[in-house]
């Protein structure tokens, strides 16, 4: 993941107050992508 993409996802997760900066700095790129997907990506199943 690019630095810009990571920073953007981290900023959005921090804004939701799900994690603090220390926790985010220790996460790997796949972890950040997972949590961003979990909290921000809509699924077709969300609307059923």
N, C-alpha and C positions, 0 to 999 in steps of 0.2 A: 504494500500500500504506500502511496506517495505521502510525503510529509504534509502536504496541503490537505489531502483527503483525511488523514489521521487527525490532524488538528481540527478540522471541521466536525468530524464525528465526536471527538472528545469534547469540543465546545458545546455541542448539542446535548450530550449526556450530562455534562456538568450543569447545564441550565435546567435540566429536569431534576437535579439534585438526587440522582440515583447513586452516585459515587463521589468521593472526594478526589482532589488532585493527586494525592499520594497513591491511592488505589489505581487511578488511571495510568499513572506513570509506570506502574509495575506490570500492567497488562500487555500482552502480546497483541500484534495486529489482528490475528484471528479472533481473539477475545473481544476486542473493541468492535470488530465487524459484527460479531454475534450479538452483543448487547445493543448495538445500534439497530440491527435488524429486529431484535426482540421488542424494542420500545418505539421504533419509528416506522417500520415497514408495515403496510397494510396487507392483509391476506384476504383472499376471496372468502375464507371461512369466517373472517371477522364479521361479515355481513349476512351470514346465514342464521 
